[in-house]
Amino acid sequence: MESERILTSSATDFTKREFWDDFFKERSGRPFEWYGDWEDLTELLAQHCELVPTKYPPPRILVPGCGNSDLSARMYDAGFKHIVNIDFSKVVIAEMLRHHIRARPEMVWRIMDMTQMQFPNDSFDIVLDKGGLDALLGEPEQETTPAINFLSEAKRVLRVEGRYACVTLAQKHVIVLLLSNFRHGWQISIHRVPQLLEKVPSELRPFLVVAKKADSIACPLVTSSFDRVLYTKEYRLQMDHVKEAIDEENKLRILGISNGSGEQMQSIMVDALENIVPGRRISVTLVGKGLPQLHYEAVVLDAPKGSGPFKYKCAVFLVQKGRAHEWLFSSKEGQWQVLESAKAGRLIMVFLDINFYLGSTEAIQDDLSPLVQKLLPSDCKDGGVPYLTSGDGVAQRTILEEIESSLTGVMLVEDVVLSEQNNDKRHSSAKQECFRRLVFRRNPNLIQSEALLLKGPSKDDGKTKFEGNRRHKSTKKKSRIDKDRHFGSSDGFQVDHSFLASPYHSGMVTGLALIASNLEKWILTHQSVRAVVVGLGAGLLPMFLHEHLPFNEIQVIELDPVVVELAKRHFGFVEDERMELSIGDGVSIVKEIAKMVCDTKANCSLPCISGSCDMTIDICCMRNETSRQAVLNGECSEQEGQALSSSGKSSSDDASSGLHGSCNELAQKLQSSNLSQYKSNRSGFHILFVDADCENPSTGLSCPPPEFLQESFFQAVRDALIEGGLLVINLVARTKAPHTTIPATLKKVFVEVYHLEIDEDVNRVFFALPHESGIKNKEGLLMAASTLERLAKMFASWGSGPNLKDIAAKLKML
């Protein structure tokens, strides 16, 4: 039974997307109500949240972690039409959309991580959380960062007078965290939920905790309404724990509000901060004196023993508004990393995520100075301390478009001029250069894509073109954009697809040197070389591959169609006979390709090509049944034949003689093998690039999503790779765990694994081969890079492409 699975699973499983995807698949659409039905909550929500259908204006309700509960549907049918449901499980959101889109058209369903919501401030009147907080907190010793992030988001999206209504099993560690996070400016009450029917056998009963948002920072006492409930022996321990937590919290609140400012609550703590204690970390709340009073959440970090030397004895680090949820600032491990980077003996990290603040940074510092003074070591109180923050090195910025997607959230396309210091590190040109960026608001600290902008007289200027059997280059010259010229308009400007602005893209391309000898063999033996790219972004990596490398087919897989439109509108991404785009989930598509390959090999009674049953014979160039049949019948024109076979052309006479073939020859191959109905997916692919971003960067993993790092996915890739192929995967993670677990997992599945360090301790590119590369040393790597460059230049001009030898020299085998 599913209820037994819930009760017997580890609490840490409840924070994992894979657990809930599997759970909802097993349910097959049947709702699971283990915290009470709508009937159990109706009276309490009406009484304590003013949730009645006759209220005007009608309340806007958010249901985070909605799962497949019937709660929202029952509320909708009761008259509440303005309901938004979010869950990070794509499985359950797709399921709920199918069930409710027609019967309840005004209800909204969105794939979204509730610890990092994409809604504006003050968006809802009620946040109705049924079991979500419990799932995030799990056991008492479990990491609390996701739960704290969720509560911060719930507070942010609520309007003044709005309610956070939490249905919880009220374990003590949950109640303590709840009460401590809703102090200043919140009125809290706790109520026992009278369940009409037994839902799940458990020693715990659900409670409703309601936190009402006020327009002041008063800290009222916590109230409860279950004092008169008859304590049965079965639930007495739970009741005692709840009352104990309320009593302890109210003692703190009485102490804290005795002088109206909350200072006395922290007086003992402040006295203890006179000296630096190595490795100490303390969370505090700083309350200003002005009107309106501003309050800041802060963390005091004392450098661990053995650290140093220090640039500052003590420093204040301001976490900019909107970034508090990021792993670097919200997790303990990330905060220690910030301390280490700041080179400070003590770092006071102050979070500026406060909804009602409208002032400047200077005003914030003026307000903070007297408050921070209390947190300084005794020998720093007579002098000033530096205020630090994180910058992006941008000298000028123009936003071209801001758009919201139900899958990715808010996305920005912007043109930027980098500061001179930052520009010097990026490119050797003496001029300040302009870049076009794609940024996801859910991960603002990570530039998803960045392209160099060029000025040219026409849209096609400078691009290479197919003409007949040869690939020609335009001889017109392009000039860099003048830094004084307004560059926000796309008129007269274009993306340079020969320049990879992102260092990790250059690294991913350079890794192809590991299979350069195989690539040469495929070209000379008439194999149609197929690359798959998971994650479109702005389309810069696929376009570079398309323009500069001899791939017959490039299949790009992207989950979000809005991202596709941005790539086409602003970054010059195009589809043609060699570039094919698929909308879908990369993991699922790769696994399906692997399954087709395995099924084809098992059922194939035909002679295998190149000994691997890869069936690649140029069929991937045929995009529709008409063109396939025309080739089979020998009816295509010379021009059409050239277009179909052009994807493998090289300017080298020797190589081109191995690639060219007439329509009739191709037709004969297809007819003799009886393969005309096979799609290229059945033959697998030669190269897979994984360049997808993670939906929840608060975990410390920015790229790729965790499902791309599972052993089962790597096994599917291995099965789908054609003999001699390569997996290339980009990893961006500030937490240390993925950098150690991923290499170990790759080595379990593949024969050889290489890595390239892009940004120390954060960004690495991994290359995995299901065979031995034959490369023995650094000299072998450099020779392989030379082979790759030669093949690329036979195909097209290398333009501003990366220095393959320099990068290849940094490749290391694991």
JOFEN-V699813 format. One record per backbone hydrogen bond with DSSP energy under -0.5 kcal/mol. NH is the residue of the N-H (numbers start at 1). CO is the residue of the C=O. Records with the same first field share a line. If there is no record, write none. Layout:
BEGIN
NH: CO  CO
END
This chain:
BEGIN
5: 1
6: 2
7: 3
8: 4
9: 5
13: 10
14: 10  11
15: 12
16: 13
20: 16
21: 17
22: 18
23: 19
24: 20
25: 21
26: 22
27: 23
28: 24  25
29: 24
30: 27
34: 32
41: 37  38
42: 38
45: 41
46: 42
47: 43
48: 44
49: 45
50: 46
51: 45
52: 50
55: 52
61: 59  82
62: 126
63: 84
64: 62
65: 86
66: 63  86
69: 66
74: 70
75: 71
76: 72
77: 73
78: 74
79: 76
80: 75
81: 79
83: 81
84: 61
85: 108
86: 63
87: 110
90: 88
93: 89
94: 90
95: 91
96: 92
97: 93
98: 94
99: 95
100: 96
101: 97
104: 100
105: 102
107: 104
108: 83
110: 85
111: 406
112: 87  110
114: 112
116: 113
122: 156
123: 120  157
124: 157
125: 60
126: 60
127: 163
128: 62  126
129: 127  165
130: 128
131: 129  167
135: 131
136: 132
137: 133
138: 134
142: 139
148: 144
149: 145
150: 146
151: 147
152: 148
153: 149
154: 150
155: 151
156: 152
157: 153
158: 154
159: 124
161: 213
162: 159
163: 125
164: 211
165: 127  163
166: 164  209
167: 129  165
168: 166  207
174: 171
175: 171
176: 172
177: 173
178: 174
179: 175
180: 176
181: 177
182: 178  179
185: 218
186: 183  218
187: 212
188: 186
189: 210
190: 223
191: 208
193: 206
194: 192
195: 193
207: 168
208: 191
209: 166  207
210: 189  208
211: 164
212: 187  210
213: 162
214: 185
223: 188
225: 190
229: 226
232: 230
235: 232
236: 232
239: 235
240: 236
241: 237
242: 238
243: 239
244: 240
245: 241
246: 242
247: 243
248: 244
249: 245
250: 246
251: 247
252: 248
253: 249
254: 250
255: 251
256: 252
257: 253
258: 255
260: 257
262: 256
266: 263
267: 263  264
270: 266
271: 267
272: 268
273: 269  270
274: 271
275: 272
278: 276
279: 302
280: 277
282: 300
284: 298
286: 296
287: 285
288: 294
296: 286
297: 351
298: 284
299: 349
300: 282
301: 299  347
302: 280
303: 345
307: 304
311: 343
312: 343
315: 346
316: 386
317: 348
318: 316  388
319: 317  350
320: 318
323: 320
326: 323
327: 697
329: 326
330: 326
331: 327
335: 331
336: 332
337: 333
338: 334
339: 335
340: 336
341: 337
342: 338
343: 339  340
344: 339
345: 312
346: 313
347: 301
348: 315
349: 299  347
350: 317  348
351: 297
352: 319
354: 352
357: 354
364: 360
365: 361
366: 362
367: 363
368: 364
369: 365
370: 366
371: 368
372: 368
373: 369
374: 370  371
375: 372
376: 373
378: 274
380: 377
381: 378
383: 380
386: 314
388: 316  386
395: 417
396: 417
398: 415
400: 398  413
401: 413
403: 411
405: 409
409: 405
411: 403
412: 439
413: 401
414: 437
415: 398
416: 435
417: 396
418: 416  433
419: 393
423: 419
424: 420
425: 421  422
426: 422  423
427: 423
435: 416
436: 451
437: 414
438: 449
439: 412
440: 446
441: 410  439
443: 440
444: 441
446: 443
448: 438  446
449: 438
451: 436
453: 434
454: 494
455: 479
456: 492
461: 458
463: 460
465: 472
467: 465  470
470: 467
472: 465  470
474: 463
479: 455
481: 453
485: 482
493: 490
494: 454
496: 452
497: 495
499: 496
500: 498
501: 450  499
503: 501
505: 502
506: 502
507: 503
508: 504
509: 505
510: 506
511: 507
512: 509
513: 510
514: 511
515: 512
516: 513
519: 515
520: 516
521: 517
522: 518
523: 519
524: 520
525: 521
526: 523
527: 522
529: 527
531: 553
532: 687
533: 555
534: 532  689
535: 533  557
539: 536
543: 539
544: 540
545: 541
546: 542
547: 543
548: 544
549: 545
551: 549
552: 529
553: 529
554: 578
555: 531
556: 554  580
557: 533
558: 556  582
561: 559
563: 560
564: 560
565: 561
566: 562
567: 563
568: 564
569: 565
570: 566
571: 566  567
573: 567
576: 579
580: 554  578
582: 556
584: 558  582
586: 584
589: 585
590: 586
591: 587
592: 588
593: 589
594: 590
595: 591
596: 592
597: 593
598: 594
599: 595
600: 596
601: 597
602: 598
603: 599
604: 600
611: 608
612: 609
614: 609
618: 616
620: 616
621: 618
622: 619
623: 621
628: 624
629: 625
630: 626
631: 627
632: 628
633: 629
634: 631
635: 630
636: 630
641: 637
642: 638
643: 639
644: 640
645: 641
646: 642
648: 645
649: 646
651: 794
656: 652
657: 653
658: 654  655
659: 655  656
660: 656
666: 662
667: 663
668: 664
669: 665
670: 666
671: 667
672: 668
673: 669
674: 670
675: 670
678: 675
682: 679
683: 680
684: 681
685: 720
686: 530
687: 530
688: 726
689: 532
690: 688  728
691: 534  689
694: 702
699: 696
700: 697
702: 700  732
703: 732
704: 692
708: 705
709: 706
710: 707
714: 710
715: 711
716: 712
717: 713
718: 714
719: 715
720: 716
721: 717
722: 685
725: 722
726: 686
727: 768
728: 688
729: 766
730: 690
731: 764
732: 703
733: 762
734: 700
735: 700
739: 736
740: 736  737
741: 737
742: 738
744: 740
745: 741
746: 742
747: 743
748: 744
749: 745  746
750: 746
751: 769
752: 769
754: 767
755: 812
756: 765
758: 756  763
759: 763
762: 759
763: 759
764: 731  762
765: 756
766: 729
767: 754
768: 727
769: 752
776: 774
781: 777
782: 778
783: 779
784: 780
785: 781
786: 782
787: 783
788: 784
789: 785
790: 786
791: 787
792: 788
793: 789
794: 790
795: 791  792
796: 792
801: 798
804: 802
807: 803
808: 804
809: 805
810: 807
811: 808
812: 755
814: 753
END
